[in-house]
Amino acid sequence: MQAETLPLGRAIQLALAHSTTSAIANADVQRTFAAYREVRNSYIPQLAIGSGLGYSYGFPLTLEGSAPSLVNAVTQSTVFNPSQRQFQNAANREWRAAQLQDKDQRSAVIQDVVLTYAELSKWEARLARSQEDQAEASRLERIVGQRVQEGVDSTLDLKKAQLTTARVRLRIAEARGSSDVLRRHLSLLTGMPASSIEIATDSIPELPAVTPEDDLPAKAVASSPAIQSADQHAIAEAFRASGEHRALLPSLDFAAQYARLSTYNNYDRFYNHFQADNATIGISFRFPIFSATQRARAQGADAEALKARKQADAARDKLSEETLKLQRAAEQLAAAREVAQLEYQLAQSGEEAARTRQEAGTGSLRDLVDARGQLSERYFAFQDADFEYRRVRVSLLRATGDIEKWALQSP
């Protein structure tokens, strides 16, 4: 299958459309919205039409609580119910909490795509570099072998050259394996065949600058969808507890019923006056006097509300602490990245100098082999430091709510 260049922005869009976690979160939004409408629609009259057909022998008894009838229509709705109003508010807050959780899952998907994409870019670059090193190591190994036969170098020098080649083969196997795993994961995220994915490293945007003076923990707490979702859930639990308490207050319902009766149910024999069409309409009042069960339920709801509030506070404190750790880690990793980059540049200079001396006949081949090995080590160390810095910075962008804006911008 022909490979297709997949920029980071396109990969994110495909992942958001294909992600199972986003689909689950969206299903939760639909479920909580349906639950909210279910509670809200209790104020809309509900109508049910049916019949209670049956033969009566003697006095007409009821069928499932209703008089036997040809046609029976019943309608009812809530008119005034303090408890129901609070439950409606609770359902509305749960719906909002689910929407915010869906937004948080969206950020999680973007973070997963970005880190997978960046790490795949690292391993592909390492694979390409290792393949170049393999060609050079094989060449140097042949030269050392020839020099050993000529008596210029020792067998120990040949073993060192062979070890260098073996290490390069190990790095190639490691890079190829990691690339395959990451490409497979990116395929699962985007829905594209793994064999058709070709990444574009230059599509990764530059990371924004961070200064030690930035109050990122406060920004993270203020913008985090997860914290906002926890707050909404805590408010919903408070409304639910209030609703349980208000269940002890008076309530008012509307109800109406129509029934078409028949003579074969013996109504005309046992009642002074028979009328085929009958209707009742009115208001149902309820005045709770005493309910130990409801009071216990209300106390349990109070405990759940307190628990939800404390969980939201704990999540806020945890996010603030983790964001501060990420901010300080980013500063340290930026310094480590700079050190690794300078060491790599020095290794480049050392390898160039060793090659120049060897070609001029003033340096040994052993020095060139050592310089090449040190250059590869410094390159891989710089790659690792660079990716660790990017990983922490992307996590910090998600914590502060800026990851989507950053990831979907033009590079």
GIRA-V520801 format. One record per backbone hydrogen bond with DSSP energy under -1.0 kcal/mol. NH is the residue of the N-H (numbers start at 1). CO is the residue of the C=O. Records with the same first field share a line. If there is no record, write none. Layout:
NH = CO, CO
//
This chain:
4 = 196
6 = 198
11 = 7
12 = 8
13 = 9
14 = 10
15 = 11
16 = 12
17 = 13
18 = 14
19 = 15
23 = 19
24 = 20
25 = 21
26 = 22
27 = 23
28 = 24
29 = 25
30 = 26
31 = 27
32 = 28
33 = 29
34 = 30
35 = 31
36 = 32
37 = 33
38 = 34
39 = 35
40 = 36
41 = 37
42 = 39
43 = 40
44 = 41
46 = 76
48 = 74
50 = 72
52 = 69
63 = 66
66 = 63
70 = 260
72 = 50
73 = 258
74 = 48
75 = 256
76 = 46
77 = 254
78 = 42
79 = 252
80 = 252
85 = 81
86 = 82
87 = 83
88 = 84
89 = 85
90 = 86
91 = 87
92 = 88
93 = 89
94 = 90
95 = 91
96 = 92
97 = 93
98 = 94
99 = 95
100 = 96
101 = 97
102 = 98
103 = 99
104 = 100
105 = 101
106 = 102
107 = 103
108 = 104
109 = 105
110 = 106
111 = 107
112 = 108
113 = 109
114 = 110
115 = 111
116 = 112
117 = 113
118 = 114
119 = 115
120 = 116
121 = 117
122 = 118
123 = 119
124 = 120
125 = 121
126 = 122
127 = 123
128 = 124
129 = 125
130 = 126
131 = 127
132 = 128
133 = 129
134 = 130
135 = 131
136 = 132
137 = 133
138 = 134
139 = 135
140 = 136
141 = 137
142 = 138
143 = 139
144 = 140
145 = 141
146 = 142
147 = 143
148 = 144
149 = 145
150 = 146
152 = 147
158 = 154
159 = 155
160 = 156
161 = 157
162 = 158
163 = 159
164 = 160
165 = 161
166 = 162
167 = 163
168 = 164
169 = 165
170 = 166
171 = 167
172 = 168
173 = 169
174 = 170
175 = 171
176 = 172
177 = 173
178 = 174
179 = 175
180 = 176
181 = 177
182 = 178
183 = 179
184 = 180
185 = 181
186 = 182
187 = 183
188 = 184
189 = 185
190 = 186
191 = 187
196 = 193
197 = 194
198 = 4
203 = 200
204 = 201
214 = 211
216 = 214
219 = 215
220 = 216
221 = 217
222 = 218
223 = 219
224 = 220
228 = 224
229 = 225
230 = 226
231 = 227
232 = 228
233 = 229
234 = 230
235 = 231
236 = 232
237 = 233
238 = 234
239 = 235
240 = 236
241 = 237
242 = 238
243 = 239
244 = 240
245 = 241
246 = 242
248 = 245
249 = 246
251 = 286
252 = 80
253 = 284
254 = 77
255 = 282
256 = 75
257 = 280
258 = 73
259 = 278
260 = 71
261 = 276
266 = 263
270 = 266
271 = 267
278 = 259
280 = 257
282 = 255
284 = 253
286 = 251
295 = 291
296 = 292
297 = 293
298 = 294
299 = 295
300 = 296
301 = 297
302 = 298
303 = 299
304 = 300
305 = 301
306 = 302
307 = 303
308 = 304
309 = 305
310 = 306
311 = 307
312 = 308
313 = 309
314 = 310
315 = 311
316 = 312
317 = 313
318 = 314
319 = 315
320 = 316
321 = 317
322 = 318
323 = 319
324 = 320
325 = 321
326 = 322
327 = 323
328 = 324
329 = 325
330 = 326
331 = 327
332 = 328
333 = 329
334 = 330
335 = 331
336 = 332
337 = 333
338 = 334
339 = 335
340 = 336
341 = 337
342 = 338
343 = 339
344 = 340
345 = 341
346 = 342
347 = 343
348 = 344
349 = 345
350 = 346
351 = 347
352 = 348
353 = 349
354 = 350
355 = 351
356 = 352
357 = 353
358 = 354
359 = 355
360 = 356
362 = 357
363 = 357
368 = 364
369 = 365
370 = 366
371 = 367
372 = 368
373 = 369
374 = 370
375 = 371
376 = 372
377 = 373
378 = 374
379 = 375
380 = 376
381 = 377
382 = 378
383 = 379
384 = 380
385 = 381
386 = 382
387 = 383
388 = 384
389 = 385
390 = 386
391 = 387
392 = 388
393 = 389
394 = 390
395 = 391
396 = 392
397 = 393
398 = 394
399 = 395
400 = 396
401 = 398
402 = 397
406 = 402
407 = 403
408 = 404
409 = 406
//
